[in-house]
Amino acid sequence: MLPMPLLTMKFGGTSVADLERMRTVASKIKYEVERGYNVIAVVSAMAGATNKLIGLVESTSNLFDAREYDAVVSTGESQSSGLLALTLQDIGIPARSWQGWQVPVITTSAHGTARITQIETENLNAKFAEGMRVAVVAGFQGTSPEGRMTTLGRGGSDTSAVAFATAFKSERCDIYTDVDGVYTADPRIVPNARKLQKISYEEMLELASLGAKVLQTRSVELAMRNNVRLCVRSSFNDEPGTLVCDEEEIMEKNTVSGIAQTVDEAKISILSVEDRPGIAEAVFGPLAAAGVNVDMIIQTISERELTDITFTCPVNQVELAESALKSARDRGSVGFRGLVADTDVCKVSVVGIGMRSHTGVASKMFGALAKQKINIKAISTSEIKISVLVDQIYRDLAVKALHDEFGLNYSN
Amino acid sequence: MLPMPLLTMKFGGTSVADLERMRTVASKIKYEVERGYNVIAVVSAMAGATNKLIGLVESTSNLFDAREYDAVVSTGESQSSGLLALTLQDIGIPARSWQGWQVPVITTSAHGTARITQIETENLNAKFAEGMRVAVVAGFQGTSPEGRMTTLGRGGSDTSAVAFATAFKSERCDIYTDVDGVYTADPRIVPNARKLQKISYEEMLELASLGAKVLQTRSVELAMRNNVRLCVRSSFNDEPGTLVCDEEEIMEKNTVSGIAQTVDEAKISILSVEDRPGIAEAVFGPLAAAGVNVDMIIQTISERELTDITFTCPVNQVELAESALKSARDRGSVGFRGLVADTDVCKVSVVGIGMRSHTGVASKMFGALAKQKINIKAISTSEIKISVLVDQIYRDLAVKALHDEFGLNYSN
């Protein structure tokens, strides 16, 4: 007998927020089971549950043991997986729940941010062979080599899903969420944004790390590395969604596939730095050591041995960055006159694999922004994206102008 | 190096209801640690958590899979054990949480009502040897031979605690609860009830099964069988509590140690049953087969081949009992004219190991009730207890009269 084809389906917290929604999820799973698939359903905790548990843990102590954090916080997924298994059984689907340690999902011991090192397939496959049609897996969870519960960090259920799809050679990994696919821009900013039928891993990765919240960056990386086809779809309708796949699968390659924006950026200028060889290391070495995530860097042309260096980092790391630089100055490893932080900035990016073969995207982008009189404060590029830093008040205007400029509107 | 003396401490749901109460619990544990004990702290779920989880499970399906019920419901103890471990760490006590599968606590596969078959001591002892001072164990939980989560049924954390105390040869098992010991009667009924310093296992077992809610019957049985000294104490004060121990440890044996009462009793009379040999089996066989928990039985003297048989059972089994008897009549295995159920009754009992050597307790009891003009509707006895069934409206009056009659008041 040939083994049944296998599908991995992942449901986020809003998709399993209550028992009513779980019934909707169960009917989606039933549809696939009736089409002949065995299903691995990976679930997040019911919306709100994880935050509530984190709140309890944080109230016990300022410096808490991450192993106990994991023991407590992982219970949200244990609950939702059991409840979804029950809901499936109630409509006649042979299902059972699996906690991380039961599969087992082996992870590193980096509690709170563990990485999956291995997923054993033996136990699940044995149960599939006995007639189980749906394995409801608690996402986000694993077990360390020491036998403690671990969690994968925020959004870890997406990563769990891709890891299961990889380990079980799943035909596809469907990520059900509260949006029905990947759009050319955030529809709240651009009402006529278009849903993409397909998008390449590389583009999705850029979009995810540039602020599109639809998929967790790590899960896209993992899918790309293991060539797992991801489908982003809605738990609340039956629309086809967006397929994230190898660019070979995409016939029509867009020059620009989408526009993304982030708001949690800050720009820090270091004023009157002595301009000498090795100064970049003297500035960015201490920042890296302090764990500051530096993104864009601009160095203005120097006058009389003094220069200004500007960089961006996440807005919640501004204090960290300032104290790292001041310590470096106190130690005498770098001299500067002052620091200025600007948190009213945002990053707007255009992304598309077609950029590799099309030139002129940058000048088209800068032209469109200039036409709106939007000042560009910093620029960074990669092979398939161009990002600019602009004042936050121009965010929506910039996104709309670029969406229009690159012909991404629904009517096109 | 001699191993440290070990104490098992159990905290119920009201004792760990919130983080504030957990801090009180932690300070009680710290006190014992500072006295030189290693501690196994067994915890229930935070008050209300288990009922909420049961509600969710019951909403998924009418006939739910007990294995998934256990997977979901057991998470309450996983949470509270992690949170208490964190609270202990915060006051400098080396503590960690242990879920059932981590110890492991091996149970039968009777999900929802599992029994502990083995507690492995190796893992905990290894951690104690490494410097762990408190193992915070999720009570109520275990793992089946198949590797599924199991739960021990209502009040199972008491049983967990006694099982741990047995496996680890704990010096004592302290059961912290919301009352500060075992009283001669329920203080809400008898305000001058007296707290007992010591009580024998046998008496505690009778009191527990006769309605005293302070300890779960199963845990007392287990403690008696393994000679684990139990101490019932309050989480909310530092009073010494009541020691439940072997009667050898009790110098002064009371004739009557306490008065207990239940309210969930029902009396069913089967009218005009044919009086012939084998009729008891014909009546009580079908009741036993249906799972009805028959307690007291009275058969009135028969007239002309017909008799009335009266028995008591839990009030929630009345319908079950009636349908079992009617089916038996329909099958022709027993004949009777009708059934009358009375749910306005209660059982009042006097318990004391001293009854073994003292006579006259029954007549003293009946005399005290007669003096109050309370009609006795049924009687049952064991070696160390006498129970009577009376109308529910006389419950408090009966308890007070007996408490007084046997000299149990505080002033004595």
HADDOCK unambig.tbl for C-alpha pairs under 7 A between the chains (distance, minus, plus):
assign (segid A and resid 19 and name CA) (segid B and resid 60 and name CA) 6.98 0.50 0.50
assign (segid A and resid 57 and name CA) (segid B and resid 83 and name CA) 6.45 0.50 0.50
assign (segid A and resid 60 and name CA) (segid B and resid 19 and name CA) 6.95 0.50 0.50
assign (segid A and resid 60 and name CA) (segid B and resid 86 and name CA) 6.17 0.50 0.50
assign (segid A and resid 60 and name CA) (segid B and resid 87 and name CA) 5.37 0.50 0.50
assign (segid A and resid 61 and name CA) (segid B and resid 87 and name CA) 6.93 0.50 0.50
assign (segid A and resid 61 and name CA) (segid B and resid 90 and name CA) 5.72 0.50 0.50
assign (segid A and resid 64 and name CA) (segid B and resid 86 and name CA) 6.53 0.50 0.50
assign (segid A and resid 65 and name CA) (segid B and resid 86 and name CA) 6.76 0.50 0.50
assign (segid A and resid 68 and name CA) (segid B and resid 82 and name CA) 5.18 0.50 0.50
assign (segid A and resid 68 and name CA) (segid B and resid 86 and name CA) 6.59 0.50 0.50
assign (segid A and resid 68 and name CA) (segid B and resid 97 and name CA) 6.99 0.50 0.50
assign (segid A and resid 71 and name CA) (segid B and resid 78 and name CA) 6.93 0.50 0.50
assign (segid A and resid 71 and name CA) (segid B and resid 82 and name CA) 5.95 0.50 0.50
assign (segid A and resid 72 and name CA) (segid B and resid 78 and name CA) 6.45 0.50 0.50
assign (segid A and resid 72 and name CA) (segid B and resid 79 and name CA) 4.67 0.50 0.50
assign (segid A and resid 72 and name CA) (segid B and resid 82 and name CA) 5.49 0.50 0.50
assign (segid A and resid 72 and name CA) (segid B and resid 83 and name CA) 7.00 0.50 0.50
assign (segid A and resid 75 and name CA) (segid B and resid 75 and name CA) 5.71 0.50 0.50
assign (segid A and resid 75 and name CA) (segid B and resid 79 and name CA) 6.89 0.50 0.50
assign (segid A and resid 78 and name CA) (segid B and resid 71 and name CA) 6.94 0.50 0.50
assign (segid A and resid 78 and name CA) (segid B and resid 72 and name CA) 6.45 0.50 0.50
assign (segid A and resid 79 and name CA) (segid B and resid 72 and name CA) 4.68 0.50 0.50
assign (segid A and resid 79 and name CA) (segid B and resid 75 and name CA) 6.90 0.50 0.50
assign (segid A and resid 82 and name CA) (segid B and resid 68 and name CA) 5.21 0.50 0.50
assign (segid A and resid 82 and name CA) (segid B and resid 71 and name CA) 5.96 0.50 0.50
assign (segid A and resid 82 and name CA) (segid B and resid 72 and name CA) 5.50 0.50 0.50
assign (segid A and resid 83 and name CA) (segid B and resid 57 and name CA) 6.44 0.50 0.50
assign (segid A and resid 86 and name CA) (segid B and resid 60 and name CA) 6.17 0.50 0.50
assign (segid A and resid 86 and name CA) (segid B and resid 64 and name CA) 6.56 0.50 0.50
assign (segid A and resid 86 and name CA) (segid B and resid 65 and name CA) 6.77 0.50 0.50
assign (segid A and resid 86 and name CA) (segid B and resid 68 and name CA) 6.62 0.50 0.50
assign (segid A and resid 87 and name CA) (segid B and resid 60 and name CA) 5.37 0.50 0.50
assign (segid A and resid 87 and name CA) (segid B and resid 61 and name CA) 6.92 0.50 0.50
assign (segid A and resid 90 and name CA) (segid B and resid 61 and name CA) 5.71 0.50 0.50
assign (segid A and resid 97 and name CA) (segid B and resid 68 and name CA) 6.99 0.50 0.50
assign (segid A and resid 102 and name CA) (segid B and resid 147 and name CA) 6.96 0.50 0.50
assign (segid A and resid 147 and name CA) (segid B and resid 102 and name CA) 6.96 0.50 0.50
